[in-house]
Structures are given as C-alpha cells and as structure tokens.
Amino acid sequence: MADATHYIVATAGHVDHGKSALIKALTGTDPDRLPEEKARGITIDLGFAHLELPSPVSASPIHVGIVDVPGHEDFVKNMVAGVGAIDLALLIVAADDGWMPQTEEHLQILSYFGVRRAVVALTKADLAADEAAAISEVRQYLEGSGFVEAPIVPTSVVNGRGLDTLKSTLARELSAAPPPRDIGKARLAVDRVFTLAGAGTVVTGTLVGGRFQRGQAVVIQPGGKLARIRRIQSHGRDVEVSGPGTRTALNLADVDPIAGVHRGDVIALPEMGSASDCLDVRLDISPRAGKPLKDGVRVRVHYGSGNVPARVALGTGKELAVGQNVVAQLRLESPTYLYVGDHLTIRDWSEQHTLAGATVLDPDASRRAFRAAKRQQWLQRVAASLSSATDFIAASVARDVVIRRSRAFVKTRFSKVEIDRAIAQMVGERVLIATGDMLVDTTTWTAAIQRVAQLVDDEHRAHPERPGLALTDLRGAIAREFPIDEVFDVLIGHVSEQGFARSGPLIHRSSHRASLPAALRAAGETLRRALAAQPLEPPSRKELTPDAAAQRALKFLIESGEVVEIGAELVLSAAAAAQATANVKGFIAKHGPATVSELRQALGSSRRVVVPFLEYLDRTFVTVRHGDKRILR
C-alpha cells in the first residue's frame, strides 16, 4: 500500500457549539484533557485527536490530525495557536444558536492565517427549528469570505446523523488539497512541553516544511539552544522519521523542561538561521473587521503556537482602514523565529479583539530607513513575489546587488530545488550572473564592467606614463557604487576577457604601452642624457629632479624599468646597473671576498655610488656581507 498522506484539520467556532463532542464522535478521542476542562465543560487549551479516512482517489489512507481549539472569547489566543499550520478548517456552527461573534472572529483568524479550505459542521441538527433556514443563514455569513463555497454538513452527536457524511466530505476536500510540502526546512511550533519518567523532556506540535528523524541534531528557537532528538512519536506510535503535516512528539535529550524549552518556541534545523525582533510585513484588515488599526499601537502578534508584544509601524499613513492592506513593520519586544511568507494574526493588547492579519516579508528586518521610498518599493515587490521563487530571487538581488545564494533564501518557504531551478532559468535567460556562491543582477554586472573600463581608460589618459591602475584604487572606487567586494576578483577576471590584463597589483588595457606624455618628454630626455653621460657617477637624485616635471619623468623611467632606484639619493640607468652588477660578480668570482675599497677600484667609481650600490646588491640577493667584505650568495 502506498504511504499515507498526512493533513492537519483545526476546529473553529463559538463556545458550546459542540466542537469537542463532535471530535469525540468522529475519532473516539476526547480532546478535553485538563481537569479544569472536565470541570467546566469547555475546551480551555488545545486538544488533539487522530482520524484515519479512506481516500476517494487512491488506495492510500488519509491521516488527519485534528486540533480542537477553544471557542470562548477568553481563550481565543489558544485558538490562534491551533491554526498556525493547518490544511483545512472544520468550522462548527450550532443549528439552534446560529452564527455568533466568536464564529465571526474565528473565520477572520482563519483567513489571516492563510487557510483556504473549510468544511462547516452544522452541529445539534436535532435541535434545529428550521434546518434549511439554519443552513441558509450560515451560507449568508460565508458570503464575502474565502469559504463561500465551503460544504455545510448537518450533524448530531445525539443520534449520529451526518457523521459519515462529514467524514466523506472531509476526505473529499483533503484529497483535493495539495499535500503538505516538504521543502527540506523542518519546523515544529511547540504547543506542549512535559516530562516523562525515564525519558525527560517531550515537546509536541505540528511538523511543517520537512522531516525530523531520530538522533538528529536540532535547535530550539529563539535562543539557538542545541538539542538532539532521542525519540519521535506520531499519534502515540514510535517512528524513526516524522514528515510534514503530522502531529509529532519529540523526546529531546539534554533539555531542561522548565528553562530549556517553552510553548511558542520552534524546533528547527541548526543551519536555518536565527530569530529576530523586527519584522517587515504586509498588514491586512478584513472587510468584515470592526475597526481600523492605528500606527504606533501596542499589540500582540500571534504566530505558530506563541505570541509576543509588539509595536506597529505603518509604512504610510497614521491608520489602516478596514478592508485595506499596507506594508508595515512589527517591532517585537522579544525575538521570534519566522520565515518569509509566514502568516500572523494581530490582536489588541488586552486580548479582546482580533485587529488584522500579517504576512512576513522580511523576518530579519532593520528599523533603520523603514519608511524610505526605496525600502517601501522593495517590500511591495516582495509582497507580490511570495509565490514565485524567480520573482523573489529577482527582488532579493535588486535590493542587495550581490547576494550569497547559500544564505539568502534560508528563511523562505522555497525549497533548495525550487531556488536552484529558478536561478538556472534566470542565468539561462541572462538576467542573473552566478559566480560560485554569489548572485549578481546582469544589468548591475554589466554596469560594473563598464565602470571598470572607464576608470582604467581614465587612468591611461591622465597618466600615460603609468603601466596601469592600481587594483586597490579600483576596488575602492567600485565599492563606493555597489557592494561588489566579495566578487571583485571574479569581476576582474571577466574584465580581463574583454581586452584588459592584470599585471601584479595593476590592471590595464591589453594594448596599453606606458609612455611619457608630451609635457614630460623633454624632461625624460634630459634625464636619459644625464645618466648616460656618467653611468657610474651620475648626479644626485635631487640634482636630477629640480622640478615636478622631472620628478614625474623619473618616476616613469623607474616604473618602466629604464632606470633602477639604487637608494633614496641614487639612481642608475638599467644598463649601467646591469654592467656594474656583472663587474662585481666577476671580480669576486676571480679574487674572492672583496672590500668596498677593492670593489670601488674595480668599478672606477666613488664611495658615494659604490656603498649604496653594494647595499642594493645585498638587498637583491646578489651579495652578502661578511665583516667588511662581500661574497656572492
């Protein structure tokens, strides 16, 4: 038999409309687990049950993890925790009471969390005065929501009516839904923490985005505490691997159940980034909401299985009207671990009202320049690219110019396969340059190459006597225009294939030959004559360069190799230096170690020239000094 497909279904609806009783009738499991829940007869915290359904389209069964959430207004925050990662909502409406305020609030929360599929269970059908009217009323309330086409199934746990129909309806809707995605980025939002004798700390939650396996290293976010999975259970059974869409219990080794992990934490993979206390988001207020959202208001941000206080900073304006959306920033009072595309619900500080929904655009945002036009435009672009890896990559490169592919897309809902495929397509279409781990927009890359060419040509025009432009100067000029530093050598390699050459620390046009400009040619000829007139008894450097023109000309002759810089005050023509070197080597080879006086006589020059010249030969590893004599190395 083929592997089963796993889905998560969450209940939603008003208090005392029969959610828990319906779940018990469907699954045989009572989701009310706390003593207070038994005493009060309502669901205070999250309850869980498992249901296996035959698939109408394949031989493999459908495994459903049912999250039963509280309906009373005091416990809406726990309801929010339950809908953080679900595939379908089971909306409960009692036939005798009808649509109630918490029903409406739950419907909006489901929408804010990105839930797109629902089945309505019209419970207590045996108490309905007019069942058709009750169904019609529910259908009217669904108008204008994302669940307008949701099937409505009358049920009664008293006489069992509609339970089989509800099961088959759930199976039909789930079989038409895409299976939970495995993108290689496993996350489990912790909704329970407890200890077991002999086992230690156990956390439970709904696993999304990937797989965990026994023995695997994981990290607890926020905080980044490392842990190891000792055992895994799913619906009460030990398993080696648990996949996306499953209710999963992890027995974590070396984790303190009190200080080490809490409800609202996230179990993730160590290489998948860290938590942040600032989020750029798109805020949405349902047209069904009751009031606008004001800039600067303190709220509670609900995510996964946790919530955190925050301040809202709207991108534009002082108020977000009902039915509108805007780019905004959530400035959190403690860090959270979220991905691009994650859905959030915003509730007021007193936890009395649901205000808005949010979709994460940048989970590692900065508070600086948030309202700058460029930043706002980029966030709008990201908001439009959440379903397309290609568009998201293009937006990321547009913002950062150069990005490291191994880091840039970690906290997204795109898999490595999707990212690699999109990059390959963009490179093939010549909209992106991929070099090693770096990605660069082709337009930016082309502009950089053109800028390098311009800077090198400018250097050649301004200083034709120089062999080229120093790479350090070029790097500095390029870095001021865009952050190309990490791929600078690659850029130079590309430029070198287009008529340029790199010579040590310099870059130049391949056709460039250093030459003195017209204004310096006369000074250069004067220097050549002076050095040739007395090859081993030249004028001092100060005498050779009485003005700026002569100084520039001498620098050119030295850089071109025509003149050798012997010391601070002495230069020789290259020919004279070569001949003198040959004479010194020949004398020592024939006569053995020689003094300065002996070598001065051999060269026919003065101590003013010979002493610095012999020191030059020492520096260039021709000779070595032993006492007052020199020998060949």
C-alpha positions as CSV (number, residue, x, y, z in Angstrom):
1,M,0.0,0.0,0.0
2,A,1.2,3.5,-0.8
3,D,2.3,5.8,2.0
4,A,-0.4,7.6,3.8
5,T,-0.8,11.3,3.3
6,H,-1.0,13.5,6.5
7,Y,-3.1,16.6,7.0
8,I,-4.0,18.9,9.8
9,V,-7.6,19.9,10.5
10,A,-8.4,22.5,13.1
11,T,-11.8,23.2,14.6
12,A,-13.1,26.7,14.9
13,G,-16.4,28.2,16.3
14,H,-18.3,29.6,19.2
15,V,-18.2,28.3,22.7
16,D,-20.6,25.4,23.5
17,H,-21.4,24.7,19.9
18,G,-20.3,21.2,20.3
19,K,-16.8,21.1,18.9
20,S,-15.3,18.7,21.4
21,A,-18.3,16.4,21.4
22,L,-18.1,16.2,17.6
23,I,-14.4,15.4,17.6
24,K,-15.0,12.6,20.1
25,A,-17.9,11.2,18.0
26,L,-15.7,11.3,14.9
27,T,-12.5,9.9,16.4
28,G,-13.3,8.2,19.7
29,T,-10.9,10.5,21.4
30,D,-11.9,13.1,24.0
31,P,-9.7,16.2,23.2
32,D,-10.5,17.8,26.6
33,R,-7.5,16.8,28.6
34,L,-7.2,19.2,31.5
35,P,-9.0,18.7,34.9
36,E,-10.4,22.3,34.6
37,E,-11.7,21.4,31.1
38,K,-13.6,18.5,32.6
39,A,-15.0,20.6,35.4
40,R,-16.1,23.5,33.2
41,G,-17.2,21.5,30.2
42,I,-15.3,23.7,27.8
43,T,-12.0,23.4,25.9
44,I,-9.5,25.8,27.5
45,D,-6.4,24.6,25.8
46,L,-5.6,22.8,22.6
47,G,-6.8,19.2,22.3
48,F,-5.7,16.7,19.7
49,A,-7.1,13.6,18.1
50,H,-6.3,11.4,15.2
51,L,-8.6,10.3,12.4
52,E,-7.9,7.9,9.5
53,L,-10.1,8.3,6.4
54,P,-10.2,6.3,3.2
55,S,-9.2,8.4,0.2
56,P,-11.7,8.8,-2.6
57,V,-9.0,9.0,-5.2
58,S,-6.2,6.5,-4.1
59,A,-5.6,3.3,-2.2
60,S,-3.5,5.1,0.4
61,P,-5.4,6.3,3.5
62,I,-5.6,9.9,4.7
63,H,-4.3,10.5,8.1
64,V,-5.8,13.5,9.8
65,G,-4.5,15.2,12.9
66,I,-7.4,17.2,14.4
67,V,-6.6,20.2,16.5
68,D,-9.6,21.1,18.8
69,V,-9.3,24.7,19.8
70,P,-11.3,26.7,22.4
71,G,-14.2,28.9,21.4
72,H,-14.8,31.1,24.5
73,E,-13.6,34.6,23.9
74,D,-11.2,34.4,26.9
75,F,-9.3,31.6,25.2
76,V,-9.1,33.0,21.6
77,K,-5.3,33.2,22.0
78,N,-5.2,29.4,22.3
79,M,-7.4,29.1,19.3
80,V,-4.9,31.2,17.3
81,A,-2.1,28.8,18.5
82,G,-4.0,25.9,17.0
83,V,-4.4,27.3,13.5
84,G,-0.8,28.1,12.8
85,A,-0.2,25.2,10.4
86,I,-3.4,23.6,9.1
87,D,-4.7,22.4,5.8
88,L,-8.4,22.6,6.4
89,A,-10.7,24.3,8.9
90,L,-13.7,22.5,10.4
91,L,-16.0,25.4,11.2
92,I,-18.6,24.5,13.9
93,V,-21.9,26.3,14.0
94,A,-24.7,25.1,16.2
95,A,-28.1,24.8,14.4
96,D,-30.0,26.1,17.4
97,D,-27.7,29.2,18.1
98,G,-26.5,30.0,14.6
99,W,-23.7,32.4,13.7
100,M,-22.1,34.0,16.8
101,P,-19.5,36.7,17.5
102,Q,-16.7,34.2,18.1
103,T,-17.7,32.3,15.0
104,E,-17.1,35.5,13.0
105,E,-13.8,36.2,14.8
106,H,-12.5,32.7,14.2
107,L,-13.5,33.0,10.5
108,Q,-11.3,36.1,10.2
109,I,-8.4,34.5,12.0
110,L,-8.6,31.5,9.7
111,S,-8.4,33.9,6.7
112,Y,-5.5,35.8,8.3
113,F,-3.5,32.6,8.8
114,G,-3.9,31.8,5.1
115,V,-6.3,28.9,5.5
116,R,-8.1,28.4,2.1
117,R,-10.3,25.3,2.7
118,A,-13.1,24.7,5.1
119,V,-16.0,22.4,5.9
120,V,-18.9,23.6,8.0
121,A,-20.4,21.2,10.5
122,L,-23.9,22.3,11.4
123,T,-24.0,20.7,14.9
124,K,-27.0,20.0,17.1
125,A,-29.1,19.5,14.0
126,D,-31.6,17.6,16.1
127,L,-32.4,20.9,17.9
128,A,-32.9,23.0,14.8
129,A,-36.3,24.5,14.5
130,D,-35.7,25.0,10.7
131,E,-32.6,23.2,9.4
132,A,-32.9,24.7,5.9
133,A,-33.1,28.2,7.4
134,A,-30.0,27.5,9.6
135,I,-28.1,26.3,6.6
136,S,-29.1,29.4,4.6
137,E,-28.1,31.7,7.4
138,V,-24.6,30.1,7.6
139,R,-24.3,30.5,3.8
140,Q,-25.1,34.2,4.0
141,Y,-22.4,34.7,6.6
142,L,-19.9,33.0,4.5
143,E,-20.6,35.4,1.6
144,G,-17.6,37.7,1.1
145,S,-15.2,35.3,2.8
146,G,-12.7,32.8,1.4
147,F,-15.0,30.0,2.3
148,V,-18.1,31.0,0.4
149,E,-18.1,27.6,-1.4
150,A,-17.4,25.5,1.7
151,P,-19.7,22.4,2.1
152,I,-22.2,22.5,5.0
153,V,-23.0,19.2,6.7
154,P,-25.8,18.9,9.3
155,T,-24.7,16.7,12.2
156,S,-25.9,15.4,15.5
157,V,-23.8,13.5,18.1
158,V,-27.0,12.5,19.8
159,N,-28.3,10.3,17.0
160,G,-25.2,10.0,14.9
161,R,-26.7,11.8,12.0
162,G,-24.3,13.2,9.4
163,L,-21.1,11.8,10.9
164,D,-20.4,9.5,8.0
165,T,-21.2,12.3,5.5
166,L,-18.9,14.6,7.4
167,K,-16.1,12.1,7.2
168,S,-16.5,11.5,3.5
169,T,-16.7,15.3,3.0
170,L,-13.5,15.8,4.9
171,A,-11.9,13.1,2.8
172,R,-13.0,14.6,-0.4
173,E,-11.9,18.1,0.5
174,L,-8.5,16.9,1.8
175,S,-7.8,14.7,-1.2
176,A,-8.3,17.7,-3.4
177,A,-5.9,19.8,-1.3
178,P,-2.2,19.8,-2.1
179,P,-0.3,17.6,0.3
180,P,1.8,19.3,3.0
181,R,5.1,20.5,1.3
182,D,8.5,19.0,2.1
183,I,10.9,21.8,1.4
184,G,13.7,20.4,3.5
185,K,13.2,23.0,6.2
186,A,11.5,21.2,9.1
187,R,9.9,23.3,11.8
188,L,7.8,22.3,14.8
189,A,6.0,25.0,16.7
190,V,5.9,23.8,20.3
191,D,2.4,23.8,21.8
192,R,3.0,21.4,24.7
193,V,6.0,20.7,27.0
194,F,6.1,18.0,29.6
195,T,8.3,15.3,31.1
196,L,8.1,11.5,31.1
197,A,9.9,9.4,33.7
198,G,12.9,7.8,32.2
199,A,12.7,9.9,29.0
200,G,13.0,13.5,30.0
201,T,11.6,16.5,28.1
202,V,8.9,15.9,25.5
203,V,7.6,18.6,23.2
204,T,4.6,18.3,20.8
205,G,3.5,20.3,17.8
206,T,2.6,20.2,14.2
207,L,5.6,19.4,11.9
208,V,5.8,21.5,8.8
209,G,8.2,22.1,5.9
210,G,10.3,18.9,6.2
211,R,11.2,15.8,8.2
212,F,12.8,15.1,11.6
213,Q,14.5,11.8,12.3
214,R,15.6,10.0,15.4
215,G,19.1,11.1,16.5
216,Q,19.1,14.3,14.5
217,A,20.6,17.5,15.9
218,V,18.1,20.4,16.2
219,V,18.0,23.8,17.6
220,I,15.4,25.5,19.9
221,Q,14.5,29.0,18.7
222,P,14.6,31.7,19.8
223,G,17.9,31.4,21.6
224,G,19.6,28.8,19.4
225,K,20.0,26.2,22.1
226,L,21.2,22.9,20.6
227,A,19.4,19.6,21.3
228,R,19.2,16.1,20.0
229,I,16.1,14.1,19.1
230,R,16.1,11.0,21.3
231,R,12.7,9.6,20.2
232,I,9.9,10.5,17.9
233,Q,6.2,9.7,18.3
234,S,3.3,10.4,16.0
235,H,-0.3,9.7,17.2
236,G,1.0,7.6,20.0
237,R,3.4,5.4,17.9
238,D,7.2,5.4,17.9
239,V,8.6,6.3,14.5
240,E,12.0,6.8,13.0
241,V,11.0,9.7,10.8
242,S,8.1,12.2,11.0
243,G,7.1,14.2,8.0
244,P,5.2,17.4,7.2
245,G,1.6,17.6,8.2
246,T,1.9,15.3,11.2
247,R,1.2,15.8,14.8
248,T,4.6,15.0,16.3
249,A,6.1,14.4,19.7
250,L,9.9,14.8,20.1
251,N,11.8,13.5,23.1
252,L,14.7,15.9,23.4
253,A,18.0,15.0,25.0
254,D,19.7,17.4,27.4
255,V,17.0,20.0,27.6
256,D,15.6,21.4,30.8
257,P,11.8,21.2,30.6
258,I,11.4,24.4,32.7
259,A,14.2,26.7,31.4
260,G,15.2,25.0,28.1
261,V,12.0,25.0,26.0
262,H,8.6,26.6,26.2
263,R,5.3,26.7,24.4
264,G,5.7,29.1,21.5
265,D,9.3,28.0,20.8
266,V,10.2,26.5,17.5
267,I,12.3,23.3,16.9
268,A,14.3,23.8,13.7
269,L,17.4,22.7,11.9
270,P,20.7,24.3,13.1
271,E,21.6,25.7,9.7
272,M,18.3,27.5,9.2
273,G,19.1,31.0,10.6
274,S,18.2,32.6,13.9
275,A,15.4,34.6,15.5
276,S,14.8,38.3,15.1
277,D,12.9,41.1,16.9
278,C,11.9,43.1,13.9
279,L,9.6,42.0,11.0
280,D,8.6,43.7,7.8
281,V,5.1,42.5,6.9
282,R,2.1,43.2,4.8
283,L,-0.8,44.0,7.1
284,D,-4.3,43.2,6.0
285,I,-7.6,44.1,7.7
286,S,-10.6,42.0,6.6
287,P,-13.6,43.9,5.1
288,R,-15.5,42.1,7.9
289,A,-13.4,43.7,10.7
290,G,-14.9,46.1,13.1
291,K,-12.3,48.9,13.3
292,P,-9.1,50.3,11.7
293,L,-5.6,49.8,13.0
294,K,-3.6,52.8,14.2
295,D,0.1,53.5,13.7
296,G,2.2,53.0,16.8
297,V,-0.3,50.9,18.7
298,R,0.9,48.2,21.0
299,V,-0.5,44.8,20.1
300,R,0.1,41.1,20.5
301,V,1.5,39.2,17.5
302,H,0.3,35.6,17.3
303,Y,2.4,33.2,15.3
304,G,2.6,29.4,15.3
305,S,2.0,28.4,18.9
306,G,3.2,31.6,20.5
307,N,2.6,35.3,20.8
308,V,4.7,38.3,21.6
309,P,4.1,42.0,22.4
310,A,4.9,44.5,19.6
311,R,4.5,48.0,18.3
312,V,3.0,48.6,14.8
313,A,4.8,51.0,12.4
314,L,2.7,51.6,9.3
315,G,4.7,52.2,6.1
316,T,2.4,55.1,5.1
317,G,-0.4,57.0,6.9
318,K,-1.5,57.0,10.5
319,E,-4.3,54.5,10.2
320,L,-5.0,51.3,8.2
321,A,-8.7,51.3,7.2
322,V,-11.0,48.2,7.3
323,G,-10.6,46.2,4.1
324,Q,-7.2,47.7,3.2
325,N,-3.6,46.5,3.3
326,V,-0.3,48.2,3.8
327,V,3.4,47.4,4.2
328,A,4.2,47.7,7.9
329,Q,6.8,46.8,10.5
330,L,6.3,44.9,13.7
331,R,8.8,45.9,16.3
332,L,8.8,42.9,18.7
333,E,9.5,43.1,22.4
334,S,11.2,39.7,22.2
335,P,12.7,37.7,19.3
336,T,10.7,35.2,17.2
337,Y,11.7,32.7,14.6
338,L,9.8,33.1,11.4
339,Y,10.1,32.7,7.6
340,V,9.2,34.9,4.6
341,G,5.6,34.1,3.8
342,D,4.6,33.0,7.4
343,H,1.1,34.2,8.5
344,L,0.4,36.1,11.7
345,T,-2.6,37.4,13.5
346,I,-2.6,40.8,15.2
347,R,-4.8,41.1,18.4
348,D,-5.2,44.1,20.7
349,W,-3.1,44.4,23.8
350,S,-6.0,43.4,26.1
351,E,-6.6,40.2,24.0
352,Q,-10.2,41.2,23.5
353,H,-10.3,41.8,19.7
354,T,-8.6,40.5,16.6
355,L,-7.3,43.5,14.6
356,A,-5.6,42.3,11.5
357,G,-3.6,39.7,9.8
358,A,0.0,39.9,8.6
359,T,2.3,38.1,6.1
360,V,6.1,38.2,6.8
361,L,8.1,39.9,4.0
362,D,11.4,40.2,5.8
363,P,11.9,38.1,9.0
364,D,15.3,39.8,9.7
365,A,14.3,43.4,9.2
366,S,16.1,46.6,10.3
367,R,14.3,49.5,11.9
368,R,16.6,52.0,10.0
369,A,15.1,53.7,7.0
370,F,11.9,51.5,7.1
371,R,9.8,54.3,5.6
372,A,12.3,55.3,2.9
373,A,10.7,55.2,-0.5
374,K,13.2,52.7,-1.8
375,R,12.6,50.3,1.1
376,Q,8.8,50.6,0.7
377,Q,9.0,49.9,-3.0
378,W,11.2,46.8,-2.4
379,L,8.8,45.5,0.2
380,Q,5.8,45.9,-2.2
381,R,7.8,43.9,-4.7
382,V,8.5,41.1,-2.2
383,A,4.8,41.1,-1.3
384,A,4.0,40.4,-4.9
385,S,6.6,37.6,-5.2
386,L,5.8,35.3,-2.3
387,S,4.5,32.5,-4.6
388,S,7.3,32.7,-7.2
389,A,10.9,31.7,-6.5
390,T,12.0,33.5,-9.6
391,D,10.4,36.8,-8.6
392,F,11.6,36.5,-5.1
393,I,15.2,35.9,-6.2
394,A,15.0,38.9,-8.5
395,A,13.7,41.1,-5.7
396,S,16.4,39.9,-3.4
397,V,19.2,40.6,-5.9
398,A,17.6,44.0,-6.7
399,R,17.9,45.0,-3.1
400,D,21.4,43.7,-2.2
401,V,23.0,43.8,-5.6
402,V,25.3,40.9,-4.7
403,I,23.9,38.0,-2.6
404,R,25.3,34.8,-1.3
405,R,22.9,32.1,-2.5
406,S,23.7,29.7,0.4
407,R,22.4,32.2,2.9
408,A,19.9,34.5,1.2
409,F,17.0,32.1,0.8
410,V,17.2,30.0,4.0
411,K,14.3,31.5,5.8
412,T,11.8,31.3,2.9
413,R,9.2,28.8,2.0
414,F,11.0,27.8,-1.2
415,S,13.0,24.6,-1.3
416,K,16.6,24.3,-2.4
417,V,15.4,22.6,-5.6
418,E,13.0,25.4,-6.4
419,I,15.7,28.0,-5.7
420,D,18.3,26.2,-7.8
421,R,15.8,25.7,-10.7
422,A,14.8,29.4,-10.7
423,I,18.5,30.5,-10.6
424,A,19.4,28.2,-13.5
425,Q,16.5,29.6,-15.5
426,M,17.5,33.2,-14.7
427,V,21.1,32.6,-15.6
428,G,20.0,30.9,-18.9
429,E,17.8,34.0,-19.7
430,R,20.8,36.2,-18.9
431,V,19.0,38.2,-16.2
432,L,21.4,36.9,-13.5
433,I,25.1,36.2,-13.2
434,A,26.0,33.2,-11.0
435,T,29.6,33.0,-9.9
436,G,30.4,30.5,-7.2
437,D,28.1,31.1,-4.3
438,M,27.4,34.7,-5.4
439,L,24.5,36.0,-7.5
440,V,24.5,39.4,-9.3
441,D,21.9,41.1,-11.4
442,T,23.1,41.1,-15.0
443,T,22.4,44.8,-15.5
444,T,24.4,45.7,-12.4
445,W,27.3,43.3,-13.5
446,T,27.4,44.9,-17.0
447,A,27.4,48.3,-15.5
448,A,30.3,47.3,-13.2
449,I,32.4,46.0,-16.1
450,Q,31.7,49.3,-18.0
451,R,32.7,51.2,-14.9
452,V,36.0,49.3,-14.6
453,A,36.7,50.0,-18.3
454,Q,36.0,53.7,-17.8
455,L,38.2,54.0,-14.7
456,V,41.1,52.2,-16.4
457,D,40.8,54.3,-19.5
458,D,40.6,57.5,-17.4
459,E,43.9,56.4,-15.7
460,H,45.6,55.8,-19.1
461,R,44.5,59.2,-20.4
462,A,45.5,61.1,-17.3
463,H,48.8,59.2,-16.7
464,P,50.0,57.5,-19.9
465,E,53.4,57.1,-18.2
466,R,51.9,54.7,-15.7
467,P,51.6,51.0,-16.6
468,G,48.0,50.8,-15.3
469,L,45.5,51.4,-12.5
470,A,46.2,50.0,-9.0
471,L,43.7,47.3,-8.2
472,T,43.4,48.7,-4.6
473,D,42.3,52.1,-6.1
474,L,39.9,50.3,-8.5
475,R,38.4,48.3,-5.6
476,G,37.8,51.4,-3.6
477,A,36.1,53.2,-6.5
478,I,33.8,50.3,-7.3
479,A,32.9,49.7,-3.7
480,R,31.5,53.2,-3.4
481,E,29.0,52.4,-6.1
482,F,27.8,48.9,-5.1
483,P,29.0,46.2,-2.7
484,I,31.0,44.1,-5.2
485,D,33.9,43.4,-2.9
486,E,33.2,39.7,-2.4
487,V,33.3,39.1,-6.2
488,F,35.9,41.7,-7.1
489,D,38.4,39.1,-8.3
490,V,35.7,37.4,-10.4
491,L,34.8,40.8,-11.9
492,I,38.5,41.4,-12.8
493,G,38.6,38.0,-14.4
494,H,35.6,38.9,-16.6
495,V,37.1,42.2,-17.5
496,S,40.4,40.5,-18.4
497,E,38.5,38.5,-21.0
498,Q,37.4,41.8,-22.7
499,G,40.6,43.5,-23.7
500,F,42.2,44.1,-20.3
501,A,45.1,42.5,-18.5
502,R,46.1,42.1,-14.9
503,S,49.8,42.6,-14.1
504,G,50.5,42.0,-10.5
505,P,48.8,44.8,-8.5
506,L,47.8,46.7,-11.6
507,I,45.2,46.4,-14.4
508,H,45.5,48.0,-17.8
509,R,44.3,47.8,-21.4
510,S,46.0,44.9,-23.1
511,S,47.0,47.4,-25.9
512,H,48.4,50.0,-23.4
513,R,52.1,50.7,-23.5
514,A,53.3,53.2,-20.9
515,S,54.8,56.3,-22.5
516,L,55.7,59.8,-21.4
517,P,53.1,62.4,-22.2
518,A,54.2,65.3,-24.5
519,A,54.7,67.6,-21.5
520,L,57.2,65.3,-19.9
521,R,59.1,64.0,-22.9
522,A,61.7,66.8,-22.7
523,A,62.3,66.1,-19.0
524,G,62.7,62.4,-19.8
525,E,65.3,63.1,-22.5
526,T,67.3,65.3,-20.1
527,L,67.3,62.5,-17.5
528,R,68.5,59.9,-20.0
529,R,71.4,62.2,-21.2
530,A,72.4,62.9,-17.6
531,L,72.5,59.3,-16.6
532,A,74.2,58.2,-19.8
533,A,77.0,60.9,-19.6
534,Q,78.4,59.4,-16.4
535,P,76.9,55.9,-16.0
536,L,78.6,55.1,-12.6
537,E,79.0,58.7,-11.3
538,P,75.5,60.2,-12.0
539,P,74.2,63.4,-10.5
540,S,72.3,63.1,-7.2
541,R,68.6,62.5,-7.3
542,K,67.9,66.0,-6.1
543,E,70.1,67.4,-8.9
544,L,68.4,65.2,-11.5
545,T,64.8,66.3,-10.5
546,P,64.8,70.0,-9.8
547,D,61.0,70.4,-10.7
548,A,57.7,68.4,-10.7
549,A,58.1,67.5,-14.4
550,A,61.5,65.9,-13.8
551,Q,60.2,64.1,-10.8
552,R,57.2,62.6,-12.8
553,A,59.5,61.7,-15.7
554,L,62.0,59.9,-13.3
555,K,59.1,58.0,-11.7
556,F,58.0,56.8,-15.1
557,L,61.5,55.7,-16.1
558,I,61.8,53.8,-12.8
559,E,58.4,52.1,-13.2
560,S,59.1,51.2,-16.8
561,G,62.5,49.6,-15.8
562,E,64.6,52.0,-17.8
563,V,66.1,53.4,-14.6
564,V,67.0,51.5,-11.4
565,E,66.4,53.0,-8.0
566,I,69.5,52.2,-6.0
567,G,68.8,54.2,-2.9
568,A,67.0,57.3,-1.7
569,E,69.5,59.6,-3.3
570,L,70.9,57.4,-6.1
571,V,69.5,56.2,-9.4
572,L,71.3,54.5,-12.3
573,S,70.3,53.6,-15.8
574,A,69.3,50.0,-16.1
575,A,72.2,49.4,-18.4
576,A,74.7,50.9,-16.0
577,A,73.3,48.9,-13.1
578,A,73.4,45.6,-15.0
579,Q,77.0,46.2,-16.1
580,A,78.2,47.2,-12.6
581,T,76.5,44.1,-11.2
582,A,78.3,41.9,-13.7
583,N,81.6,43.5,-12.9
584,V,81.1,42.9,-9.1
585,K,80.2,39.3,-9.6
586,G,83.2,38.7,-11.9
587,F,85.6,40.4,-9.5
588,I,84.5,38.4,-6.5
589,A,84.4,35.2,-8.5
590,K,88.0,35.7,-9.6
591,H,89.6,37.2,-6.5
592,G,87.3,36.1,-3.6
593,P,85.8,38.2,-0.9
594,A,86.3,41.8,-1.5
595,T,86.2,45.1,0.5
596,V,84.3,48.2,-0.5
597,S,87.6,49.8,-1.5
598,E,88.6,46.9,-3.7
599,L,85.2,46.9,-5.4
600,R,85.3,50.8,-5.8
601,Q,88.6,50.5,-7.7
602,A,87.2,47.7,-9.8
603,L,84.2,49.7,-10.8
604,G,86.1,53.0,-11.1
605,S,83.6,55.0,-9.1
606,S,83.3,56.9,-5.8
607,R,82.2,55.7,-2.4
608,R,79.1,57.9,-2.9
609,V,77.9,55.5,-5.5
610,V,79.6,52.2,-4.6
611,V,78.4,52.0,-0.9
612,P,74.7,52.3,-1.7
613,F,75.2,50.2,-4.9
614,L,76.7,47.3,-2.8
615,E,73.8,47.7,-0.3
616,Y,71.4,47.4,-3.2
617,L,73.2,44.1,-4.3
618,D,72.8,42.8,-0.7
619,R,69.1,43.6,-0.8
620,T,68.7,41.9,-4.2
621,F,70.5,38.7,-3.0
622,V,73.5,39.1,-5.3
623,T,76.0,39.5,-2.5
624,V,76.1,39.1,1.3
625,R,78.3,41.0,3.7
626,H,80.7,39.2,6.0
627,G,82.5,41.6,8.2
628,D,84.0,44.3,6.0
629,K,84.0,42.0,2.9
630,R,81.3,40.8,0.5
631,I,80.9,37.4,-1.1
632,L,78.5,36.1,-3.7
633,R,75.3,34.4,-2.4
